[in-house]
Amino acid sequence: MSSALDRLKNLTNKISSYELARKQNLKELKILYSEIGIDKKIQEFEDIFLFKAINLSGASLLDESLGEIKEGKYLQILAISYDKTAKVKSKNSSLAYFGRVENVDTDLKDRVVEFIIRYRFEKSFMTLEHYYDMLEGFGKEVE
């Protein structure tokens, strides 16, 4: 019985920890949203989550090279929207353009990279919630 109780406590702690991390992430994301100028293009913070994805050009988002610049490229935040009724289904829109990446202040570049990672962190929670809700429609309990 103690083993089951320990597992439950561990699971509860993990869920609680994720929720705290998510709450803090959203707070930081909102600050970055204004600091890097996304608020000039998208007036309502919540509207950034209407995009299918947000991507970055000019700097790496890979674990092993996170934030490394790609010389000769332009630092730009791109939003990807999707319209299944349109002839061209996917559309890229520029949310922020910062110029040649090698000319961008390192601190600004790092905040831009952090914005993208924080956005993806929150978007992953939203996706998880979406699929969880979809599974409820099958009438079976999710374990």
Secondary structure, DSSP 8 states (H G I E B T S, - for coil): -HHHHHHHHHHHHHHHHHHHHHHHHHHHHHHHHHHTTHHHH-SSGGGGGGSSEEEEESB--SGGGTT-B-TT-EEEEEEEEE-TTSSS-EEEEEEEEEEEGGGS-HHHHHHHHHHHHHHHHHHHHHHHHHHHHHHHTTT----
